[in-house]
Amino acid sequence: MPGTTEGLSDDTVDLHFVGNATVLLRYGPLTLLTDPNFLHRGQYAYLGYGLLSRRLTEPAVQPWDLPRLDGIVLSHLHGDHWDRRARRHLDHGVPVISTPHAARRLKVLHGFERTAGLRTWQRFTLRQGRARATITALPARHAGHPVLRGLLPPVMGSMIEFGPVGGPTRLRLYVSGDTLPYDGLDEITRRFPAADLAVLHLGGTRLPGGFVVTMDGAQGAELARRLDPRAVLPVHYEDYTVMRSPLSVFLAEAGRLGLGDRIVHCPHGGRARLSAEHGAAPVAT
């Protein structure tokens, strides 16, 4: 079972990078999971309109290995973010915080009764014991061309604010979702102080016709520069055949922009710890 909550304070979040965009987050007694994707290496994710993509990596855990979850933060309903293994094996009573599109489909078609569909800037708070996490839906855009945006599922970014129940926010964690950079993302910095950690979905996912629908390395580094978080955790790279921008491109560009010391080098299956005092750093396993 991944990690423990022993020894965690109000100022610490433990992260376990399961693979692709799936990250397990623990803040004291409260446990969240992002974008659950448990397909094995060699299996295919369905991306819609007959498009399939083969997984190239193995997830670090499977649904039955997870601890009890207090919530799932789902950026959008796509086969590499919510797959058939998640649909079958995750607890259908766990709250799922996502877009209205995903929340409606998960509830009506798949029996996940406790879904919360958030429109941009709406908030939802989860509590466990004396810990709470407030999730705010943020702007995100899966594609640049308006026609292509209409064909892809709606997507949201998230600001997850951790703190004690009834107390101030201690840590802020930004999850980009599958977005491309665009001017609407600048509103995030106007509404929130800089995040303690930005979890960026990269990969440079390329669809037939040459359409790029997730940030490549250069775009991810530029978004990190614009949002100016204390630390950056790259995810969603080199996991599927449609991902064409390797992690090395992001690292090189982040270094060129003077952000190299902010990168959390946490490989697939690795763990990191985020603290209000010391920032984010990998944890030896």
Residue frames relative to the residue before (quaternion, step in Angstrom):
aa qw qx qy qz dx dy dz
M 1.0000 0.0000 0.0000 0.0000 0.00 0.00 0.00
P 0.4771 -0.7189 0.4196 0.2820 3.61 -0.76 0.98
G 0.8925 0.0017 -0.0017 0.4511 3.55 -0.90 1.00
T 0.2233 -0.7208 0.6266 0.1946 3.52 -1.39 -0.13
T 0.4536 -0.6730 0.5032 0.2969 3.55 -1.27 0.20
E 0.4270 0.7114 -0.4722 0.2975 3.59 1.21 0.00
G 0.8242 0.2640 -0.1912 0.4632 3.53 -1.06 0.79
L 0.5347 0.6162 -0.4267 0.3903 3.60 1.22 0.02
S 0.2515 -0.7629 0.5792 0.1385 3.55 -1.08 0.76
D 0.7107 -0.4158 0.3363 0.4571 3.54 -1.31 -0.11
D 0.7246 0.4359 -0.2281 0.4827 3.58 1.19 -0.41
T 0.6723 0.4839 -0.2848 0.4824 3.60 1.18 0.40
V 0.0515 -0.7473 0.6616 0.0342 3.54 -1.10 0.86
D 0.2239 -0.7511 0.6067 0.1331 3.56 -0.92 0.93
L 0.1345 -0.7924 0.5937 0.0395 3.57 -0.98 0.93
H 0.0768 -0.7483 0.6567 0.0540 3.53 -1.14 0.76
F 0.2521 -0.7777 0.5628 0.1223 3.57 -0.52 1.22
V 0.2376 -0.8166 0.5165 0.0997 3.56 -0.18 1.35
G 0.6327 -0.4823 0.3488 0.4954 3.58 1.10 -0.76
N 0.7989 0.1721 -0.2112 0.5362 3.55 -1.24 0.62
A 0.7501 -0.3278 0.2311 0.5258 3.65 -0.54 -1.05
T 0.4742 0.6877 -0.4210 0.3535 3.59 1.27 0.28
V 0.0794 0.7826 -0.6066 0.1151 3.56 -0.62 1.22
L 0.2619 -0.7397 0.6028 0.1446 3.54 -0.96 0.95
L 0.1076 -0.8098 0.5767 0.0014 3.58 -0.74 1.14
R 0.0295 -0.8018 0.5968 -0.0064 3.56 -0.89 0.96
Y 0.0023 -0.7665 0.6404 -0.0496 3.51 -0.83 1.13
G 0.7868 -0.1715 0.0678 0.5890 3.56 -0.09 1.27
P 0.8200 -0.2022 0.1448 0.5156 3.63 -0.76 -0.97
L 0.6207 0.5705 -0.3304 0.4244 3.60 1.26 -0.15
T 0.0750 -0.8149 0.5743 -0.0210 3.57 -0.82 1.08
L 0.0573 -0.7895 0.6110 -0.0088 3.56 -0.87 1.06
L 0.1611 -0.7480 0.6334 0.1154 3.53 -1.30 0.44
T 0.2177 -0.7697 0.5841 0.1380 3.57 -0.99 0.82
D 0.8940 -0.0289 0.0392 0.4454 3.53 -1.28 0.68
P 0.0511 -0.8677 0.4936 0.0275 3.61 0.57 1.13
N 0.0950 0.7773 -0.6066 0.1374 3.56 -0.65 1.21
F 0.0223 0.8479 -0.5224 0.0877 3.57 -0.31 1.29
L 0.3143 0.7464 -0.5275 0.2567 3.60 1.16 0.34
H 0.4444 -0.6864 0.5103 0.2665 3.55 -1.13 0.70
R 0.6596 -0.4659 0.4043 0.4294 3.53 -1.32 0.28
G 0.7730 0.3125 -0.2555 0.4895 3.57 -0.87 0.98
Q 0.6135 0.5231 -0.3627 0.4674 3.60 1.20 -0.31
Y 0.4143 -0.7312 0.5029 0.2020 3.54 -1.24 0.57
A 0.2671 -0.7225 0.6176 0.1588 3.53 -1.09 0.85
Y 0.3412 -0.7268 0.5612 0.2009 3.55 -1.01 0.84
L 0.1518 -0.8277 0.5391 0.0358 3.58 -0.64 1.15
G 0.6477 -0.5425 0.3097 0.4362 3.56 1.27 0.20
Y 0.8405 0.1801 -0.1498 0.4885 3.56 -1.26 0.57
G 0.7091 -0.4828 0.2478 0.4502 3.56 1.05 0.83
L 0.5455 0.6276 -0.3939 0.3916 3.59 1.28 0.01
L 0.0659 -0.7833 0.6181 0.0000 3.55 -0.86 1.07
S 0.0805 -0.7743 0.6238 0.0690 3.56 -1.23 0.50
R 0.3682 -0.7540 0.5106 0.1876 3.56 -0.88 1.01
R 0.4167 -0.7053 0.5166 0.2491 3.55 -0.94 0.93
L 0.2690 -0.7889 0.5431 0.1016 3.54 -1.00 0.97
T 0.7402 0.3405 -0.1953 0.5459 3.59 1.25 -0.30
E 0.4118 -0.6801 0.5485 0.2587 3.54 -1.32 0.31
P 0.4382 -0.6837 0.5008 0.2997 3.63 -0.83 0.86
A 0.5568 -0.6480 0.4140 0.3141 3.56 -1.06 0.76
V 0.7873 0.0907 -0.0464 0.6081 3.60 1.16 -0.59
Q 0.3403 -0.6884 0.5941 0.2397 3.52 -1.38 0.15
P 0.7178 -0.4721 0.2668 0.4367 3.63 -1.14 0.42
W 0.6932 0.4814 -0.2901 0.4511 3.59 0.95 -0.79
D 0.6058 0.5409 -0.3590 0.4600 3.61 1.27 -0.10
L 0.5577 0.6528 -0.3799 0.3443 3.58 1.21 -0.40
P 0.4832 -0.6015 0.5299 0.3520 3.55 -1.24 0.38
R 0.6836 -0.4182 0.3597 0.4779 3.58 -1.27 0.00
L 0.2486 -0.7861 0.5536 0.1169 3.57 -0.86 1.01
D 0.3096 -0.7347 0.5750 0.1837 3.55 -1.12 0.75
G 0.8053 -0.1052 0.0656 0.5797 3.57 1.21 -0.33
I 0.2389 -0.7285 0.6240 0.1510 3.52 -1.33 0.45
V 0.1759 -0.7617 0.6170 0.0901 3.57 -0.86 1.00
L 0.0499 -0.8239 0.5624 -0.0494 3.54 -0.39 1.31
S 0.3665 -0.7640 0.4880 0.2093 3.58 -0.54 1.16
H 0.7708 -0.1948 0.1399 0.5902 3.60 1.05 -0.68
L 0.5160 -0.6562 0.4719 0.2836 3.53 -1.28 0.42
H 0.2808 0.7166 -0.5752 0.2771 3.53 0.03 1.41
G 0.6382 -0.6124 0.3220 0.3378 3.58 -1.05 0.76
D 0.6945 0.4167 -0.2977 0.5054 3.60 1.19 -0.26
H 0.6746 0.4317 -0.3018 0.5172 3.60 1.30 0.27
W 0.7481 0.0304 -0.0424 0.6615 3.56 1.25 -0.44
D 0.0310 -0.8481 0.5277 -0.0356 3.55 -0.14 1.31
R 0.7354 -0.4354 0.2931 0.4286 3.54 -1.31 0.05
R 0.6178 0.5290 -0.3556 0.4605 3.61 1.11 -0.52
A 0.6216 0.5138 -0.3341 0.4878 3.58 1.06 -0.72
R 0.6588 0.5288 -0.3091 0.4369 3.56 0.89 -0.95
R 0.7290 0.4428 -0.2465 0.4601 3.59 0.93 -0.86
H 0.8284 0.3407 -0.1176 0.4287 3.56 0.81 -1.02
L 0.5879 0.5555 -0.4033 0.4280 3.61 1.11 -0.27
D 0.5969 -0.5723 0.4328 0.3589 3.54 -1.21 0.65
H 0.3675 -0.7651 0.4891 0.2010 3.58 -0.58 1.16
G 0.6350 0.5308 -0.3371 0.4489 3.60 1.24 -0.08
V 0.5135 0.6409 -0.4233 0.3826 3.59 1.26 -0.07
P 0.4856 -0.6545 0.4818 0.3219 3.63 -0.90 0.81
V 0.1255 -0.7624 0.6316 0.0634 3.57 -1.03 0.88
I 0.1468 -0.7881 0.5963 0.0412 3.56 -0.64 1.20
S 0.2129 0.7866 -0.5374 0.2169 3.56 -0.50 1.18
T 0.7143 -0.3697 0.3352 0.4906 3.55 -1.26 -0.46
P 0.6292 -0.5186 0.3933 0.4248 3.63 -1.16 0.35
H 0.6108 0.5605 -0.3430 0.4416 3.60 1.05 -0.75
A 0.7119 0.4427 -0.2631 0.4776 3.58 0.78 -1.01
A 0.6450 0.5386 -0.3279 0.4316 3.58 0.92 -0.90
R 0.6619 0.5115 -0.3059 0.4546 3.57 0.93 -0.89
R 0.6921 0.4742 -0.2884 0.4614 3.58 0.86 -0.92
L 0.6554 0.5117 -0.3258 0.4500 3.60 0.93 -0.79
K 0.6758 0.4859 -0.2960 0.4685 3.57 1.03 -0.74
V 0.7449 0.4281 -0.2343 0.4550 3.57 0.73 -1.06
L 0.7834 0.3683 -0.1803 0.4671 3.58 0.82 -0.98
H 0.8246 0.2666 -0.0983 0.4892 3.59 1.00 -0.73
G 0.5379 -0.7040 0.3646 0.2865 3.58 1.24 0.24
F 0.4399 0.6366 -0.5067 0.3801 3.60 1.11 0.53
E 0.2344 -0.8577 0.4462 0.1015 3.53 0.10 1.40
R 0.7486 0.3996 -0.2174 0.4823 3.60 1.03 -0.70
T 0.2440 0.7668 -0.5526 0.2170 3.56 0.61 1.11
A 0.1452 -0.7582 0.6296 0.0871 3.54 -1.20 0.65
G 0.1522 -0.8023 0.5738 0.0634 3.58 -0.51 1.19
L 0.1179 -0.8276 0.5485 0.0179 3.56 -0.42 1.24
R 0.2851 -0.6988 0.6260 0.1960 3.52 -1.07 0.80
T 0.7082 -0.4743 0.2996 0.4287 3.56 -1.21 0.47
W 0.8256 0.1574 -0.2276 0.4917 3.52 -0.96 1.20
Q 0.5088 0.6007 -0.4572 0.4138 3.62 1.18 0.11
R 0.2657 -0.7834 0.5527 0.1010 3.55 -1.19 0.67
F 0.0581 -0.7610 0.6455 0.0300 3.53 -1.30 0.52
T 0.1697 -0.8101 0.5571 0.0675 3.59 -0.83 0.96
L 0.1626 -0.7504 0.6367 0.0706 3.52 -1.06 0.95
R 0.0984 -0.7947 0.5979 0.0359 3.57 -1.07 0.76
Q 0.0702 0.7491 -0.6581 0.0276 3.51 -1.22 0.64
G 0.8084 -0.0301 -0.0288 0.5872 3.55 -0.49 1.20
R 0.7792 -0.2943 0.2336 0.5017 3.56 -0.81 -0.99
A 0.6024 0.5611 -0.3528 0.4448 3.58 1.29 0.12
R 0.0289 -0.7828 0.6208 0.0312 3.56 -1.17 0.61
A 0.1370 -0.7426 0.6493 0.0901 3.50 -1.34 0.52
T 0.1379 -0.7800 0.6075 0.0602 3.57 -0.78 1.06
I 0.1615 -0.7942 0.5837 0.0496 3.56 -0.68 1.18
T 0.0908 -0.7754 0.6242 0.0311 3.55 -0.82 1.06
A 0.3792 -0.7153 0.5400 0.2300 3.58 -0.84 0.98
L 0.1567 -0.8062 0.5695 0.0337 3.55 -0.81 1.08
P 0.6254 -0.5425 0.3911 0.4019 3.59 -1.19 0.39
A 0.1077 0.7530 -0.6441 0.0801 3.54 -1.18 0.70
R 0.1034 -0.7874 0.6070 0.0288 3.55 -1.14 0.64
H 0.3435 -0.7991 0.4661 0.1618 3.56 -0.43 1.29
A 0.8025 0.0999 -0.0312 0.5874 3.59 1.17 -0.46
G 0.5109 -0.6628 0.4607 0.2956 3.53 -1.20 0.50
H 0.7086 0.4476 -0.2680 0.4750 3.59 0.89 -0.90
P 0.5252 -0.6699 0.4187 0.3163 3.64 -0.78 0.97
V 0.6395 0.5224 -0.3419 0.4486 3.61 0.96 -0.76
L 0.6714 0.4888 -0.3003 0.4692 3.57 0.92 -0.87
R 0.6051 0.5504 -0.3586 0.4499 3.60 1.04 -0.69
G 0.6556 0.5210 -0.3124 0.4485 3.57 1.07 -0.69
L 0.6785 0.4874 -0.2852 0.4699 3.58 1.20 -0.46
L 0.6876 0.4540 -0.2732 0.4965 3.58 1.19 -0.50
P 0.5671 -0.6004 0.4209 0.3751 3.61 -1.08 0.56
P 0.5682 -0.5801 0.4439 0.3787 3.61 -1.08 0.63
V 0.1491 -0.7946 0.5872 0.0396 3.55 -1.07 0.80
M 0.1279 -0.7782 0.6082 0.0904 3.56 -1.17 0.55
G 0.3427 -0.6374 0.6336 0.2736 3.47 -1.36 0.40
S 0.2293 -0.7742 0.5730 0.1407 3.57 -1.26 0.17
M 0.1475 -0.7032 0.6809 0.1419 3.51 -1.27 0.60
I 0.1072 -0.7916 0.6008 0.0288 3.56 -0.58 1.16
E 0.1013 -0.8092 0.5787 0.0059 3.56 -0.56 1.21
F 0.1642 -0.8033 0.5710 0.0428 3.54 -0.60 1.22
G 0.2567 0.7516 -0.5837 0.1690 3.54 -1.08 0.78
P 0.6276 -0.5135 0.3988 0.4282 3.57 -1.25 0.02
V 0.5881 -0.5550 0.4443 0.3856 3.57 -1.15 0.58
G 0.8239 0.1821 -0.1574 0.5131 3.55 -0.78 1.04
G 0.6930 0.4603 -0.2676 0.4861 3.57 1.28 -0.04
P 0.6915 -0.4890 0.3339 0.4138 3.57 -1.30 0.00
T 0.5995 -0.5306 0.4512 0.3945 3.53 -1.31 0.29
R 0.2366 -0.7848 0.5610 0.1153 3.57 -0.90 0.96
L 0.8054 0.0549 0.0140 0.5900 3.57 1.05 -0.80
R 0.1533 -0.7720 0.6117 0.0799 3.55 -1.09 0.81
L 0.0666 -0.7889 0.6109 -0.0084 3.53 -0.90 1.03
Y 0.1868 -0.7856 0.5854 0.0724 3.56 -0.66 1.17
V 0.0927 -0.7573 0.6452 0.0391 3.56 -0.96 0.96
S 0.3892 -0.7835 0.4333 0.2166 3.57 -0.43 1.21
G 0.2674 -0.7089 0.5879 0.2836 3.56 0.94 -0.88
D 0.6317 -0.5210 0.4002 0.4114 3.57 -1.29 0.03
T 0.2461 0.7760 -0.5399 0.2139 3.55 0.26 1.26
L 0.3158 -0.6567 0.6339 0.2594 3.48 -1.38 0.28
P 0.5658 -0.5814 0.4316 0.3943 3.62 -1.08 0.47
Y 0.1834 0.7424 -0.6353 0.1071 3.56 -1.09 0.78
D 0.7196 -0.4931 0.2698 0.4077 3.57 -1.22 0.46
G 0.5918 0.6095 -0.3663 0.3796 3.61 1.08 -0.62
L 0.6052 0.5722 -0.3634 0.4173 3.59 1.13 -0.47
D 0.5537 0.6240 -0.3986 0.3810 3.61 1.17 -0.43
E 0.5626 0.6070 -0.3856 0.4078 3.59 1.18 -0.47
I 0.5422 0.6266 -0.4039 0.3878 3.60 1.15 -0.52
T 0.7032 0.4596 -0.2793 0.4650 3.59 0.83 -0.93
R 0.6339 0.5222 -0.3440 0.4551 3.60 1.14 -0.43
R 0.7272 0.4250 -0.2383 0.4835 3.58 1.14 -0.58
F 0.7879 0.2307 -0.1115 0.5600 3.58 1.15 -0.58
P 0.4872 -0.5850 0.5407 0.3580 3.55 -1.16 0.52
A 0.6937 -0.4772 0.3226 0.4324 3.57 -1.20 0.43
A 0.4844 -0.6686 0.4867 0.2854 3.56 -1.00 0.88
D 0.5108 -0.6145 0.5002 0.3336 3.55 -1.19 0.53
L 0.7892 0.0125 0.0045 0.6140 3.57 1.14 -0.66
A 0.1617 -0.7496 0.6340 0.0999 3.55 -1.07 0.84
V 0.1709 -0.7536 0.6298 0.0788 3.56 -0.79 1.10
L 0.0963 -0.8485 0.5203 -0.0067 3.54 -0.26 1.32
H 0.3149 -0.7241 0.5887 0.1729 3.55 -0.91 1.03
L 0.0750 -0.8262 0.5581 -0.0181 3.56 -0.45 1.22
G 0.3632 0.7923 -0.4689 0.1431 3.57 -0.95 -0.94
G 0.2203 -0.7931 0.5414 0.1716 3.58 1.08 -0.55
T 0.0539 0.8411 -0.5343 0.0644 3.57 0.94 0.94
R 0.0980 -0.8131 0.5738 -0.0029 3.54 -0.72 1.13
L 0.2311 -0.7773 0.5768 0.0985 3.55 -0.78 1.12
P 0.6761 -0.4571 0.3557 0.4555 3.61 -1.22 0.25
G 0.7185 0.3684 -0.3101 0.5019 3.54 -0.92 0.93
G 0.5363 -0.6663 0.3737 0.3588 3.55 1.34 -0.01
F 0.4349 0.7073 -0.4634 0.3097 3.61 1.22 0.19
V 0.2275 -0.7594 0.5986 0.1151 3.58 -0.81 1.06
V 0.0725 -0.8443 0.5306 -0.0172 3.59 -0.68 1.10
T 0.7231 0.2127 -0.2645 0.6017 3.59 1.23 0.36
M 0.6598 -0.5457 0.3420 0.3872 3.56 -1.17 0.53
D 0.3160 -0.6840 0.6158 0.2302 3.52 -1.11 0.72
G 0.7592 -0.4072 0.2405 0.4471 3.57 -1.27 0.08
A 0.6709 0.4998 -0.3043 0.4556 3.58 0.92 -0.87
Q 0.6603 0.5016 -0.3086 0.4660 3.59 0.97 -0.82
G 0.6434 0.5248 -0.3231 0.4541 3.57 1.00 -0.78
A 0.6549 0.5008 -0.3101 0.4735 3.57 0.98 -0.83
E 0.6492 0.5098 -0.3209 0.4644 3.58 1.00 -0.77
L 0.6375 0.5032 -0.3387 0.4751 3.61 1.00 -0.72
A 0.6215 0.5287 -0.3437 0.4648 3.60 0.99 -0.75
R 0.6390 0.5163 -0.3294 0.4655 3.59 0.99 -0.79
R 0.6858 0.4953 -0.2902 0.4474 3.59 0.91 -0.90
L 0.7394 0.4135 -0.2330 0.4775 3.60 0.92 -0.87
D 0.2202 -0.8501 0.4597 0.1321 3.58 1.29 -0.38
P 0.1641 0.7927 -0.5700 0.1406 3.66 0.72 0.98
R 0.6174 -0.5409 0.4126 0.3950 3.57 -1.27 0.30
A 0.7961 0.0117 0.0324 0.6042 3.58 1.05 -0.77
V 0.2255 -0.7727 0.5858 0.0941 3.56 -1.25 0.55
L 0.1001 -0.7676 0.6314 0.0458 3.55 -0.94 0.98
P 0.2206 -0.7792 0.5697 0.1400 3.64 -0.49 1.10
V 0.0291 0.7648 -0.6427 0.0349 3.57 -1.03 0.88
H 0.7559 0.4065 -0.2486 0.4489 3.57 -1.33 -0.12
Y 0.5461 0.5613 -0.4287 0.4505 3.56 0.71 1.13
E 0.8661 0.1262 -0.0933 0.4746 3.57 -1.15 0.71
D 0.4933 0.6756 -0.4191 0.3530 3.59 1.20 0.46
Y 0.7956 0.1713 -0.0663 0.5773 3.60 1.12 -0.66
T 0.6452 -0.5658 0.3645 0.3616 3.52 -1.22 0.58
V 0.6378 0.5306 -0.3421 0.4412 3.63 1.13 -0.45
M 0.5967 0.5582 -0.3678 0.4440 3.61 1.26 -0.20
R 0.1081 -0.8570 0.5039 -0.0039 3.56 -0.46 1.24
S 0.6802 0.4555 -0.2918 0.4947 3.62 1.22 -0.18
P 0.2841 -0.7993 0.5017 0.1694 3.63 -0.33 1.17
L 0.6814 -0.4886 0.3636 0.4059 3.54 -1.28 0.40
S 0.6052 0.5958 -0.3619 0.3844 3.59 0.98 -0.78
V 0.6177 0.5411 -0.3505 0.4505 3.61 1.06 -0.67
F 0.6512 0.5055 -0.3109 0.4731 3.58 0.96 -0.84
L 0.6715 0.5034 -0.3112 0.4458 3.58 0.84 -0.93
A 0.6538 0.5091 -0.3194 0.4597 3.58 0.96 -0.82
E 0.6920 0.4687 -0.2888 0.4671 3.59 0.89 -0.88
A 0.6176 0.5287 -0.3480 0.4668 3.59 1.03 -0.72
G 0.6386 0.5178 -0.3222 0.4694 3.57 1.01 -0.76
R 0.6493 0.5225 -0.3181 0.4518 3.57 0.95 -0.85
L 0.7073 0.4421 -0.2521 0.4906 3.60 1.09 -0.70
G 0.5548 -0.6410 0.3797 0.3704 3.58 1.26 0.11
L 0.5390 0.6383 -0.3841 0.3932 3.57 1.25 0.42
G 0.3591 0.7896 -0.4579 0.1949 3.58 1.23 -0.01
D 0.6917 0.4831 -0.2935 0.4495 3.59 0.99 -0.74
R 0.6267 0.5343 -0.3461 0.4493 3.61 1.25 -0.07
I 0.5564 0.6368 -0.3911 0.3634 3.59 1.21 -0.33
V 0.2639 -0.7246 0.6168 0.1575 3.56 -0.99 0.93
H 0.2133 -0.8009 0.5506 0.0998 3.58 -0.42 1.22
C 0.1941 0.7784 -0.5490 0.2344 3.52 0.19 1.39
P 0.2301 -0.8145 0.5144 0.1379 3.63 -0.17 1.20
H 0.7119 -0.3887 0.3381 0.4772 3.56 -1.31 0.04
G 0.8007 0.2344 -0.2057 0.5114 3.56 -0.81 1.05
G 0.5758 0.6185 -0.3686 0.3874 3.58 1.25 -0.20
R 0.3299 -0.7212 0.5763 0.1975 3.52 -1.38 0.22
A 0.0586 -0.7688 0.6359 0.0345 3.51 -1.24 0.57
R 0.2336 -0.7514 0.5990 0.1485 3.54 -1.28 0.38
L 0.1782 -0.7695 0.6102 0.0617 3.51 -0.95 1.02
S 0.0373 0.7987 -0.5990 0.0436 3.57 -0.77 1.01
A 0.5926 -0.5906 0.4196 0.3522 3.53 -1.16 0.67
E 0.7154 0.4636 -0.2583 0.4546 3.58 1.00 -0.75
H 0.8271 0.2730 -0.0985 0.4813 3.57 0.82 -1.01
G 0.5266 -0.6305 0.4305 0.3739 3.61 1.20 0.01
A 0.6217 -0.5340 0.4198 0.3899 3.58 -1.18 -0.60
A 0.0854 0.7815 -0.6129 0.0790 3.54 -1.07 0.80
P 0.5696 -0.5767 0.4466 0.3788 3.60 -1.13 0.54
V 0.2645 -0.7326 0.6059 0.1619 3.53 -1.27 0.53
A 0.4668 -0.6740 0.4939 0.2896 3.59 -0.86 0.93
T 0.1697 -0.7910 0.5824 0.0795 3.57 -0.99 0.87
